[in-house]
Amino acid sequence: MSIDQLKDMVPDFAKDVRLNLSSMVADESLGEQTKYGLFLAAAVATRNPAVIAAFTRLASDRLTPAAIAAAKAAASVMAMNNIYYRFVHLASNKEYGTMPARLRMNVIGNPGVDKADFELWSLAVSAINGCGACIDAHEKVLQEAGVAAGKIQTAVRFAAIIQSVAVAIEAGGAAVLAAAE
């Protein structure tokens, strides 16, 4: 599936989403690996097969196999971490924060791509998954690495757009199913 086919799947009620998707794909403010790895990691985080397929196709023409694996790893490890650390952060019993997580996450230390890219992808996925503790942790690492606030904001904006595409497509499909009943 191509990005144009994905755009065609976005219902008319979500015209703004379609326009945001077009402008995001055309945006050149991030480097190629940063941008396309971010797209892929965020797409995987949406769990929407059409979104994943379109962004996998787009990324496969622009990323090395190692970068593709790293983007998928960012989405996978953050799926785990976002659940765990959101629980630790939100639980009234603060004892959980003193306990070892006992979760394997070696890929964060050795992602196979530029560490700042991986952290940016992890931040974007954490934003989609709504984990404030992980957002804070990844933003801090990015700031310490000298990544500009504008670049961080762009990554989260792109994640928001990709998530909105998935929601719009799902909402459109629900409308079609409801009309058929």
C-alpha positions in Angstrom: 0.0 0.0 0.0 1.3 3.5 -0.9 0.9 6.7 1.0 -1.5 7.9 -1.8 -3.6 4.8 -1.2 -3.6 5.5 2.5 -4.7 9.1 1.9 -7.6 7.8 -0.2 -8.7 5.7 2.8 -9.0 8.8 5.0 -12.7 9.7 5.0 -14.0 13.1 3.9 -14.9 14.0 7.5 -11.2 13.9 8.3 -10.0 16.2 5.5 -7.7 18.0 7.9 -6.0 14.6 8.7 -5.5 14.0 5.0 -4.0 17.5 4.6 -1.7 17.0 7.6 -0.5 13.7 6.3 0.4 15.3 2.9 2.3 18.1 4.5 4.0 15.8 6.9 5.3 13.5 4.2 6.5 16.5 2.2 8.2 18.1 5.3 12.0 18.1 5.0 12.9 19.5 8.4 14.3 16.1 9.7 17.0 14.1 8.2 16.0 11.1 6.1 16.8 8.4 8.6 15.2 10.4 11.4 12.1 11.1 9.5 11.4 7.7 7.9 12.4 5.8 11.0 10.0 8.0 13.0 7.2 7.4 10.5 7.7 3.6 10.7 7.9 3.5 14.5 4.8 5.6 14.9 2.9 3.6 12.3 3.7 0.4 14.2 2.5 2.0 17.4 -0.9 2.7 15.9 -1.5 -1.0 15.4 -3.4 -0.2 12.2 -2.5 -2.7 9.4 -3.1 -0.2 6.6 -1.0 2.5 8.3 1.7 0.1 9.0 1.7 -1.3 5.4 1.9 2.2 3.9 4.7 3.5 6.1 6.6 0.2 5.8 6.6 0.6 2.0 7.6 4.2 2.3 10.4 3.5 4.7 11.7 0.4 2.9 12.9 2.6 0.0 14.7 5.0 2.3 16.1 3.1 5.3 18.7 0.4 5.7 17.5 -2.9 7.1 19.2 -2.0 10.4 17.2 1.2 10.6 14.0 -0.6 9.8 14.7 -3.1 12.5 15.6 -0.3 14.9 12.3 1.6 14.2 10.3 -1.6 14.8 12.4 -2.2 17.9 11.6 1.2 19.2 7.9 0.6 18.8 8.1 -2.8 20.4 10.2 -2.0 23.4 8.2 1.2 24.1 4.9 -0.9 23.9 6.3 -2.8 26.9 7.9 0.1 28.7 5.0 2.5 28.2 2.6 0.1 30.0 5.0 -0.7 32.8 6.3 2.8 33.5 2.8 4.4 33.1 1.6 2.0 35.8 4.6 2.9 38.1 3.9 6.6 37.5 0.2 6.4 38.0 0.0 3.9 40.9 -0.8 5.4 44.3 1.6 2.9 45.9 5.0 4.5 45.2 6.8 1.4 46.3 6.6 0.1 42.7 9.0 2.9 41.7 11.7 1.5 44.0 11.5 -2.1 42.6 13.6 -3.2 39.7 11.6 -3.4 36.4 13.2 -6.7 35.4 12.4 -6.0 31.8 14.9 -6.6 29.0 15.5 -3.4 27.0 19.1 -3.8 25.8 18.1 -2.3 22.4 17.8 1.1 24.0 21.5 1.1 24.8 22.5 -0.4 21.4 19.9 0.3 18.8 22.0 -0.2 15.7 21.3 3.4 14.6 22.1 6.9 15.8 21.1 7.0 19.5 19.4 10.4 19.1 17.2 9.0 16.3 16.2 6.0 18.4 15.4 8.2 21.3 13.3 10.5 19.1 11.4 7.4 17.8 10.9 6.1 21.3 9.6 9.5 22.4 7.1 9.6 19.5 5.9 6.1 20.4 5.6 7.0 24.1 3.5 10.0 23.1 1.1 7.8 21.1 0.9 5.4 24.0 0.5 8.1 26.6 3.3 7.4 29.0 4.4 10.6 30.7 7.3 9.0 32.5 8.7 7.7 29.3 8.1 11.0 27.5 10.0 12.8 30.2 12.9 10.3 30.2 13.4 10.3 26.4 13.0 14.1 26.2 15.7 14.5 28.8 18.1 12.3 26.9 17.4 14.2 23.7 17.9 17.6 25.3 21.2 16.3 26.9 22.2 15.2 23.4 21.6 18.7 22.1 18.5 17.9 20.0 16.6 21.1 19.5 13.1 21.6 21.0 11.7 22.2 17.5 12.9 18.8 16.3 11.4 17.1 19.3 8.1 18.9 18.7 8.1 18.0 15.1 8.6 14.3 16.0 5.6 14.4 18.3 3.5 16.3 15.8 4.3 13.6 13.2 3.3 10.9 15.6 0.1 12.7 16.3 -0.7 12.9 12.6 0.1 9.3 12.0 -2.2 8.3 15.0 -4.9 10.5 13.6 -4.7 8.8 10.2 -5.3 5.4 11.9 -8.2 6.7 14.0 -9.8 8.4 10.9 -9.6 5.2 8.9 -11.0 3.1 11.7 -13.8 5.6 12.2 -14.6 5.6 8.5 -14.7 1.8 8.5 -17.0 1.8 11.5 -19.3 4.2 9.7 -19.4 1.9 6.7 -20.2 -1.1 8.9 -22.9 0.8 10.8 -24.5 1.9 7.5 -24.5 -1.7 6.2 -26.5 -3.0 9.3 
